[in-house]
Amino acid sequence: MLFRELNHGKCKTYLLACENTRKAVLIDPVKEKIDRYLAALAYYGCKLDAVIDTHTHADHRTASFELNALTDAKVIMHRRAPAPHVDIHVEDGQRHAVGDIELQVIYTPGHTPDSMSIYTGDRVFTGDTLLIRGTGRSDFAGGDAGEQYDSIVQKLFCLPDETLVFPSHDYRGNTHSTIGEEKRLNPRVSGRTREEYIGLMNNLGLPLPDNIQEVLQPNQSALEDERIAFPTLAKLNQIRQLTAKQVQALLGAVPLPVLLDVREPEEYTGELGHIVGSRVIPLKDLAGRAAELEKFKERHVIAICRAGVRSTTAAAILAGLGFEHVTNLKGGMLDWNDQNLPVERGQLTP
C-alpha cells in the first residue's frame, strides 16, 4: 500500500493507494490543497477512487465535493452526515474496498454525531475523535463528551496496542502514535472515568474555531454560494428542536403545521422519503423563495432535512425573516425513519 500524508500542517490529509490497481483514496481532504492532491495523484500514477470525510469539519472547508466534480471519485461519509451529495453513506462495521485495500468503518461519535474512524491493516485514521495525546473538542456541532469517551475506550482502545494512530489534526508536530501509547499517555483519557472525562471536556473553555461561520454550515450543506448569509451559532441555538414523535403528534393539529423540507429534490424523493404533505424548497433556494411562504408567516413552520442540521439553518433564516413560530425536526428524516414513522417516496411536491 502506498501511504502519504499530504498537507504537512495541523490539518492532516492522508493518501492511500493500492499498488496493484493504482486506485487511491483521500481521507479528510482540505479545499485549499486540491491542486496539491491532484499533482500527487498524477506523480504516483494513481486514479482517485474515493474521498472520505471522517466527520463534518468546522475549521476548514472540505475538498470532497469539488474532488468528486473533478474526478468522479465517490464521496463517503457516515450515515449521520448532514450534507447532501454524499455518494456512499456508511455505518459501523461496514467495509469498503479501494483496489486491494479494505477499509473498515468504526462509528466513533462524540466530536460530532457523524464522526467515524477508518481501520485498515496496521493503522486507524481517527478523525478528531482521538488525537495524539489529546481528543477533539465536543462542545459544539452536536458533540457529546460521554459518547466520545465511549467511542475511544470501548471501540478504539479495543484495537491491538500496536495499531498506528493517524488523526485528522495535530498541533504539536507529531505524525502518528499507537493505540497502546494513547492508552497509557493520553492525559485526557488515561486514568479517567467517564464522568471525569465529561467534566473535563465540558469545562475546557476553548474559543470557537477561526472562520467557523464561513466553514461549518457550508460543509454541512455542501453549498458554495456566497450570497447565502448563514445564521450565527447563537441564532441556531435559539431554534426549538422537536423530536420525531413530537412532530408526528402535531400532524393532527388544526391548523396543520407547514412542513418545509429543505433537502435537494433527489433526497426528497430518495431512500429516506419524505413526510406526507411536506413541501420542498432546497436550502440554497430558501432566501430567494421565501416569498412563497409569506402566507404561512403566522403558522407553525417545521423545517426538515436529512439529519436536522441544514433544517436548523433554514429555521434560523426564516426566523430572521420574521416567521414567528419556526421549529426544527431534530435528527431529521434519519430519526423519522429509525422510528418507523410513515413516509412517502417518489413524489415531488412543489
Beta strands, then each sheet from edge to edge (+ up, - down):
strand 1: 2-5
strand 2: 14-17
strand 3: 23-27
strand 4: 47-52
strand 5: 74-78
strand 6: 88-90
strand 7: 95-98
strand 8: 101-107
strand 9: 116-120
strand 10: 123-127
strand 11: 130-131
strand 12: 134-135
strand 13: 164-167
strand 14: 177-178
strand 15: 240-242
strand 16: 258-261
strand 17: 279-280
strand 18: 301-304
strand 19: 326-329
sheet 1: 1+ 2- 3+ 4+ 5+ 6+
sheet 2: 7+ 8- 9+ 10- 13- 14+
sheet 3: 11+ 12-
sheet 4: 15+ 19+ 18+ 16+ 17+
end
